[in-house]
Amino acid sequence: MHFLKKGVWLLSLSATLQLHSQSPVKLKDQLIQLEGNIRFTLKVPDSYTIKAACEGLKRPRFFTKSPDGRLFVTDMYDRTDNKKGKIYILDGWNPVTKTFDQVITYMQNLHNPNQVAFYTMNGEHFIYVAETGKLTYYPYKAGDKAPSSPGKQIASFPDYGLSYKYGGWHLTRSLAFHNNKLYVSVGSSCDACVEKEEIRATIVEMDPDGQHQRFYARGLRNAVGLHWINNELWATNMGRDNRGPDQPEEQLMKIEKDAFYGWPYYYQYKKQIIADKDFRDSVKPAWVKRPPLSKWAIKAHSAPLGFAYFSGFKDPALNNSFITALHGSTSVWRQRGNAVVQMLPNGTYREIVTGFLQGKTEDKRYGRPCDVFQWDDHSFFISDDKNGVIYYVYMEK
């Protein structure tokens, strides 16, 4: 069936999270001025500065650092089902100007590229490129400005376009490597339905060459953010629509092997698992069971996407915690998301970069955070796939 690192610490991640200090964070206003005379104010922690490190992209998505230390970012071009996507190298970081010296187009004409990942075997490096319908890897050499040889496709996915109920809808594929295994998330074909294609709403596991594919977890409507952290797999997950303004809640959750996470039969709301009334009478596969509660429930329609776990960070208020990008609802009037938040040990979260949404119409939305990437011990990047901006957030000396 062809359906497709982090280091080990002495403490488990769960124990580390409990040790994290929940220090207060005071926010301050900072003026942002982008190309095209776009001016607005963001709020950042009092001891930080935010600035545009790169502008002029289309729809930048997820960051990945290459083996030779360069920062790669995918670009899906726009919100249509298109084949205009690109992969960029943000090259030549200038610590004085806080900008990149150049943006190199590494690949182009791609079908909704959401993420790339790097894998090293026997001293050789490879870059894996996830598109809507396929997963391909290419040899990678330090300093490459384009793939040095043709790629090899190792998996395929449903690829029928946004208008096709069974095979369209969620177009992104996310990647994570761990212990010589590759993990790929594939979103649902619909808002809420009983899928005809088993691969939908799952995370699958495979060898780096695509062999030995198996389902690792199911019932995840759209797990866009995916990371292995200290031998634990973590993912963001978005809930269905049409259940009112506040339910179902969305999640940042730990993913267990062979577990089921509810969609479309169950959802989470106010620390309870609720059976979805639309599917109570559906014939359920044998693997469907009542899902576990997620520690972090996020307000409905916030759309959590990329996240990072900050470790070795100089600011004790942010160190040893998850920092998550809330992309925001496509319906601006919902006033949800559109911020970067810190997940707190008690299961709540707080905004640390906010102000992207300043009204109830699209012209008052000044950005949609997509991914977060810790750059060093005092700074991080945020991708904004609305205005095509990469923001740099850093602690002031």
N, C-alpha and C positions, 0 to 999 in steps of 0.2 A: 504494500500500500504506500503510494508515494504522495502523502499529503504535505504533504510537505515531505575581580579576583583579589578577590582581595585576600590579604594575608590572614593567618590564623592568630587570634589574640588569646591571652590567658583567660579572660573573662568572656562569657557568652555575650552576644549582642543584647539579649534581654536584660542581663545583669548590668551591663554598661549603661543602658537606658535608665535603669533605676538610680544609678549613681549620678546622673546628670543633674547639675544645679539649675533650678528653675529661677534664674535671676531675672529681675524686671528689665525690659527693653524699652527705652524712650525713643520715639521717632521724631525726626525733624523734616521740614520741608526743604526740597532742593529743586531748583529750576532746571528743566531739561529743554534744550533747543536742538531740534533735528533738522536735517535737510528739508527744504521746501517750506521753511519758516513755520514749522510745527513747534509750538511752545506750550508746555504744561508743567505742572509741579508733581513730583513724586515724593513719597515719604520713605526715609531710610533710617536705620538706627543712628542715634545721635553721634556716635564716633566714626561713622562711615561716610564715604563719598560714592556717588554713582555717576557714571558717564557712559556715553556711547563709544564703545571700542571699535565698532564696525557698523556701517550703514550701507544701504543700497541693495541688500539682499531681497529676495521675494518672500519666501515663507520658511525661514530657518527653523529647524526642528531640534534634533538631538546631537549632543556633543559626544566625541570619543577622542581620546588621546592615543596617538600612534606610538609604536615602539621607539621611534626616534624623537619623541617628545613634542610633536606638532599637534595642533588642535584641529580635528576634522569636525565639520558640521554638515548635516544633510539639509536640503532645501526642496520642498514639495511644490514650489512655484505658486500655486493658488489652491483654492478649496475644491476645484473641479477634479474629476477623474481624468488626469492628464498624463502625458509622457514627456513633460518638459522639466522634470526634476533634475537636480544637480547634487553633486558632492563637492564641497569646498574644503580647501586647506586654509585656515587662518594662520598665516605664516609671518614670522619676524616680529614677535611681540616686542614692543618698545616700552620698557618700564618707566620711561620719562614722560612720554606723551600719553601713555595708557591706551595705545591703539596698536593695531596690526599694520605692519609695513605693506603687506600685500595680501590679496585674496586670490588664491589659485583655484581654477576650476579643474578638479581632479577627474570627474566623470560628468557626463550630461546625457540628456535624452532618456532619462530614467522614469519608470512608472511609479510615482509616489514614493520615492525613497525616504523612509522614516528614520533609519538608523544603520550605522555600520559598526562592525566589531572586529577586533584584531585577535589573531591566534598565532602562537609560536610553537613549532614542532621541529625538533632536531636542529635548532638554530635557524630555521627558516621561518619567515613571517608571512602571514596571509591576511588579506582584508576581506571580510564578508559583507556583502551588500544585500540588504533586505528591500525588495520591491513588493508591490501588491501581489503579484502572481508568482514570484519565484525568489529563490535564495541562491546567490552565486558567490564564489570566492575567487580571488585573484592573488598571485604572488605579490608580495610587497617588499620593496627594498628602501633602505634609508635614503631620504632625499627625493624619492619619486614624485613627479608632478602629474603622472598618469599611470595607469596599470602598465607594467612592463611586458605583459603577455596576456593572451586571451584568458577569460574566466571559465570556470566550470560550474554549471548549474547542478545543485545537489538536492533541491526540493522544489515542489510547486504547490501553489495555494489557489483557492477559488478566486476567480479573476473575471467577473462579469460586469463590473461597472456599478455606479451608484444607483441606477434606476432598476436594477434587477434584485428582487427581494432575496432570493436564495443565491448568494454569491457576491453581492455588492455591499453597500452600506459602509462597513468599517474597512478602510483601505490600507491601514498601516500594519506593519509587521515589526515586532521588536525583538532584540537579540541579547543574550547573555551567555557567557562561557563560564564553566566551573568544572574542575576535576576532569578535564578532557572530554566534556560533554557540552553540547550546544543546546540552548533552550530558546524556543521561538513562541511568541504569543500571537494568536490569530483571533481577531474580534468576531462578533456575531454578524449575521447577514441582515439583521433587523433590529428594531427597538426591543421587541419582546415576541418570541415565537418558539415553537418546537422545531429545531433545525433539521433539515434533510441531509446536511453534510456534517459528518461526525467531527471533522476538524474544527468546526466553528466554536467560538467561545471557549477555547482551550489554551493551555501551554503544552507544547510538545518537546520531547527530549530526543536528541539524536547524536550520533558520533560526528566528529568534525567533517567527515566525508559524506554525511547524509545517511549513513547506514544505521540500522537498528532503531528506527523511529518508533516512539511509543508516546502514549498520552501521559503527561506528568501530572496535570491538574485540569479540572473541568469546571464549567459553570461560571466562567469569568466573562462577562458581557464584552468588555474591552479593556484588557490589561495593557495599557500603552507604556507605562513606565515599568522597567524590569531590571533588577540588579541582584546579584549574589553579594551578600555582605556578611563576612565572618561565617561562612558555611551555611548561611540561611538565605533562601530566595525570597525577595520582597517585590511586591507589585502594587501599582495603583489600579483601581478598578472603578468604572463609571456605571451607575445604575440606570434603569430604564426611565422613560418619560411617562407622562399621563397618569401620574399618581399624586398630583397636587404639587404645591410649591416646596414641600419639605421632605417628601419621601419618594423613593427610597434614598437613604443616605449613600454617599460614595465612600471609598475606602483607600487607605494604605494598609496593606496586610502582609503577613508572613504566609508564604505558600508552602504547603506540605505535600510530599509525594503521594500521589493517588487520591488526593482530597477533592471534594466537590464543594463549590462555593456559591451555589444557590440559583444562579440565573438559568432559566426564567421562572423557576418554580417557587423560589423564596427570595426575600430581600431583608435588609437590616434597617431598623428604625428605632431610635431611642433605646438602644441596648437590648432590643428584642429581635428575634428572627420571625418574620411574618410570611405566611403562605400566600402567594399571589393568587387572588381570586380568579384570575383569568385562566389559571392552569391547575386548579385544584382537581379537576376531573380528567386531566390528561393522563394517558398511559405513560408511566415514567420508566426510563431505563433502569436496569438493576443497580447502576452506580449512583443513582440519585438518592441522597439522604439529607437530613437536616444539616445545614452548613454551620460552621463555627462562627461566633461573633468576632468581628475585627476590633482590635484595640482602638484604632483610629477611625472614627466615623466622621466624614466630611459632609458639610451641608449639600443637600441635593442640588444638582445642576451647576456645581462648582467646576466640574471637569478636571480632576487631578491628572496631570500627565507626568512629566519628568520629575525626578527627585535625586538627591544626593545625600549620603550620610557623611557629615562633617567629622573628621577625626584628625587629631594633631592640629587643631585650629586654635589660634592664640586667644581668641575671645571665648572665655568660659561660658558666656551666655548662649553661644551657638555650638560650642564643641560637643561632640558625642550626641548629636541629634540629627534627625531627618529634616531636610529643608526641601519643600515640595512646591512645584509650580502649579497654581490653579489657573487653568486656561480660561475659564469662564463660560457661561452659557451662550449659545448662539442667539438666544433671546435676551437682548441687553436689559430689557425691562425687569428681568428676574433679579438683577443686582447681585449676582453670585460670582464668586471666584475673582479672576483678574488681579491676582496678587501672588506674591511668594510668601509662604508661611513656614513656621517652625512647628514641628510636632512635639508636644510636651509630654513628659512622663506620665501625667495623669490621664492621658487619652484625649486631651483637648489640643488646640493649636492656636497660634497667634500670628498676625501679619507682621512681616519684617520688611517687605518692600511692597508698597501699595500706592494707589493713586492712578493706576492705569484706567480705571473707570470712574468718570466724574459726572455722570448723568444717565438718563434712561433712553438715550438714542445713540445709534452707532457712531455718530460724529463726535460724541463725548467719550468714546473709548479710545484711549491713546496707546494701547498695547494689549497683547494677550500672551502672558508668560507661558512658555512651552517646556523648557528644560532648565536645569540648574547644574552647574559643574564647578566643583571646588578646584581652584587653580593652584593655590599654595596654602601656607598656614595663616594667611590674613586676607584672602580675597576669593571671589567666585564670579562666574559668568552666568548670565541669564539670556536665553534666546526669546525673542519676541516675533512670532510668526504673523503678526498683523502688519507692522510697519517695517519688517525686514531688518531689525536692529539686534546687535549683540551688545548687551550692557555689561559693564565691568563694575563690580561693587567691591570696595576695599576699605580696610581700616586705616584711618589717618594715623600718621606717626605721632 
